[in-house]
Amino acid sequence: MEEIEKLQQMIDQSRRIVFFGGAGVSTESGIPDFRSEDGLYHQQYDWPPETIISHSFFMAHPEEFFRFYRDKMLWPQAKPNAAHLFLAQLEQCGRLCAVITQNIDGLHQMVGSRRVLELHGSVHRNYCMNCRRSYPLSAITDSESTIPRCSCGGIIKPDVVLYEESLDEDVLTQSINALEQADLVLVGGTSLNVYPAAGLLRVCRGTSIVLINRSPTPMDQRASLLISQPIGQVFSQLRATSF
């Protein structure tokens, strides 16, 4: 396919590639997208998903939050797909400088990616709101009580960015720096409608942008190359080459 050949050529000619990805990167691993037809926003609960995964709801109704969180946001059985694998290979070849992800599933690290900037945190990191002790994912999944608690009695909170919470300033700064220094930005599996994360691409001035997404995005006219296919399907046709 002509689009794939052009993308391969752009990758082979680039030395500082940055990948910016969203939920569509993980859907091919069996993790549902929030905004797809069968996603969380189209399912019925006592409260809208946006409300349940907000900071104020978590503080007021932690028991209901954790019921929803365990049921709909944890997918420990999920495995990396072709998209994760190709990006890890690109990094090993020295071409990929960073993965910037809106996902919280940790699949990029599972397949070997090392510089992963997680804008919205990770389900694999959890901490006590009292003493700040760190806990693995199992502290949430294996807790005998609905609300997981530290040995000190404090609530164990997932290190994920809830609605009403700010993005981590250090992760944000590293992401902006990576995008500013990139000579090619691959954007995949994201509608680019979730802010402030989606706004980061505004710093890409004069940088080539490739957009890989099944549906239109607000950045389509800015893209040097637009591919309307599932990202895993696209990346499975590419090869990672060293300099």
C-alpha positions in Angstrom: 0.0 0.0 0.0 1.3 3.5 -0.9 0.5 5.0 2.5 2.5 2.3 4.3 5.4 2.7 1.9 5.4 6.4 2.5 5.3 6.0 6.3 8.2 3.5 6.2 10.2 6.0 4.2 9.5 8.8 6.7 10.5 6.5 9.6 13.7 5.4 7.9 14.7 9.1 7.3 14.0 10.2 10.9 16.4 10.1 13.9 14.2 11.6 16.6 10.8 10.0 16.5 8.2 10.6 19.2 5.0 8.6 19.5 1.8 10.1 20.9 -0.9 7.6 21.5 -4.4 7.1 23.0 -6.9 4.4 23.8 -7.0 3.0 20.3 -3.5 1.7 20.8 -4.8 -0.7 23.5 -8.2 -1.6 22.0 -6.4 -4.3 19.9 -5.3 -5.8 23.2 -8.9 -6.1 24.3 -9.1 -3.0 26.4 -12.3 -1.0 25.5 -12.2 2.6 24.4 -14.2 5.1 26.5 -15.8 6.7 23.5 -16.4 3.9 21.1 -20.0 2.6 20.5 -19.6 0.0 23.2 -17.3 2.1 25.4 -17.8 3.3 28.9 -19.6 6.5 27.8 -22.3 4.4 26.2 -23.0 2.2 29.1 -25.5 2.8 31.9 -24.5 3.2 35.6 -26.0 5.0 38.6 -23.7 7.9 37.7 -22.0 8.8 34.4 -18.4 7.5 34.1 -17.0 11.0 34.0 -18.6 11.6 37.4 -17.4 8.3 38.9 -13.8 8.8 37.9 -13.6 12.3 39.2 -11.6 13.5 42.2 -14.6 14.8 44.1 -16.6 11.5 43.6 -13.6 9.5 44.7 -13.3 11.5 47.9 -17.0 11.4 48.6 -17.9 7.8 47.5 -14.6 5.7 47.5 -16.6 2.5 47.7 -18.5 3.2 44.5 -15.4 4.4 42.8 -13.5 1.2 43.5 -16.4 -1.0 42.3 -16.4 0.8 39.0 -12.6 1.0 38.8 -12.0 -2.7 39.3 -14.9 -3.6 37.0 -14.2 -1.3 34.1 -10.7 0.1 34.2 -8.4 -2.8 35.2 -7.4 -5.3 32.5 -4.5 -7.3 34.0 -5.0 -10.1 31.5 -4.3 -7.7 28.5 -1.2 -8.3 26.5 0.8 -5.9 24.2 -0.1 -6.0 20.5 1.7 -5.2 17.2 1.7 -1.5 17.9 3.4 -1.8 21.3 5.9 -4.3 19.8 6.9 -2.1 16.8 7.4 1.0 19.1 9.7 -1.0 21.4 11.7 -2.1 18.4 12.0 1.5 17.1 13.4 2.5 20.4 15.9 -0.4 20.4 17.0 0.8 17.0 17.7 4.2 18.3 15.1 6.0 16.3 12.3 6.5 18.9 13.0 9.0 21.6 9.8 8.7 23.6 6.4 7.3 23.9 3.8 9.8 25.2 0.7 7.9 26.1 -2.8 8.8 27.5 -3.2 5.1 28.5 -2.8 3.8 32.0 -2.4 0.1 31.3 1.4 -0.2 31.3 1.5 -2.3 28.1 4.3 -0.3 26.5 6.6 -1.1 29.4 5.5 -4.8 29.3 7.0 -5.2 25.8 10.2 -3.4 26.6 9.7 0.3 25.9 11.9 2.3 28.3 11.1 6.0 27.9 7.3 6.0 28.4 5.7 9.3 29.5 2.3 8.4 31.0 0.2 11.6 30.9 -2.6 10.1 32.9 -0.6 7.9 35.3 -0.7 4.1 35.6 -2.8 1.4 37.3 0.4 -0.3 38.2 1.4 2.5 40.6 -0.7 3.0 43.8 0.0 4.9 47.0 -1.4 5.4 50.5 -3.0 8.8 50.8 -1.8 8.9 54.4 1.8 7.8 54.6 2.5 7.8 50.8 3.7 4.1 50.9 3.8 2.6 47.4 1.7 -0.4 46.4 1.5 -2.6 43.3 -1.7 -3.3 41.3 -2.3 -6.4 43.4 -3.1 -4.2 46.4 -6.2 -3.1 44.5 -7.2 -6.3 42.8 -6.5 -8.6 45.7 -7.9 -6.4 48.5 -10.4 -8.2 50.7 -12.4 -5.0 51.3 -14.0 -2.8 48.7 -11.8 0.1 49.7 -8.1 -1.0 49.7 -6.3 0.3 52.7 -2.7 0.6 53.8 -1.3 -1.0 57.0 -1.5 2.5 58.5 -5.2 2.6 57.8 -5.1 5.1 54.9 -6.9 4.6 51.6 -4.7 3.3 48.7 -5.3 5.5 45.7 -4.4 4.6 42.1 -1.8 6.9 40.7 -4.0 7.8 37.8 -5.2 11.3 36.9 -8.9 11.6 37.7 -11.2 14.3 36.3 -10.6 17.5 38.2 -6.9 16.6 38.9 -3.9 18.1 37.1 -1.4 16.3 35.0 2.0 15.7 36.5 4.1 18.7 35.8 7.3 16.7 35.3 5.7 14.3 32.8 4.1 17.3 31.0 7.5 19.1 30.8 9.3 16.0 29.5 6.5 15.4 26.9 6.7 19.0 25.6 10.5 18.8 25.4 10.4 15.5 23.5 7.8 16.9 21.0 9.8 20.1 20.4 12.9 18.1 19.6 11.3 15.5 17.4 11.8 15.4 13.6 8.8 13.0 13.2 5.7 12.6 15.5 3.6 9.5 15.0 0.1 10.0 16.5 -2.1 7.0 16.8 -5.2 5.6 18.3 -6.5 8.9 19.7 -9.4 11.2 18.8 -7.3 14.2 20.1 -10.4 15.4 22.0 -9.1 14.9 25.5 -7.5 18.0 26.9 -5.0 19.1 28.1 -3.2 16.1 26.6 -4.4 16.7 23.0 -3.1 20.3 23.2 0.5 19.2 23.5 0.8 18.7 19.7 0.6 22.5 19.3 4.3 22.6 20.1 5.1 20.7 17.0 6.0 23.6 14.7 7.5 22.5 11.4 7.6 18.9 12.5 6.2 16.1 10.3 3.2 14.6 11.8 1.7 11.2 10.8 -1.9 10.6 12.0 -3.1 7.0 12.3 -6.7 6.8 13.5 -9.9 5.1 12.3 -11.9 8.3 12.8 -11.2 12.0 11.9 -9.4 14.2 14.4 -9.0 18.0 14.8 -5.4 17.7 13.6 -6.1 15.9 10.3 -5.4 19.0 8.1 -2.0 19.5 9.9 -0.8 16.0 9.2 1.8 15.2 6.6 0.3 11.8 6.2 -3.1 10.5 7.3 -3.9 6.8 7.6 -7.4 5.7 8.6 -6.7 2.2 9.8 -6.2 0.5 13.2 -2.8 1.3 14.4 -1.7 -2.3 15.2 -2.6 -3.3 11.6 -0.5 -0.4 10.3 2.5 -1.0 12.5 2.5 -4.8 11.8 3.4 -3.9 8.2 6.4 -1.8 9.1 10.0 -2.7 10.0 12.3 -1.0 12.5 15.8 -0.4 11.1 18.9 1.0 12.7 20.9 3.9 11.3 
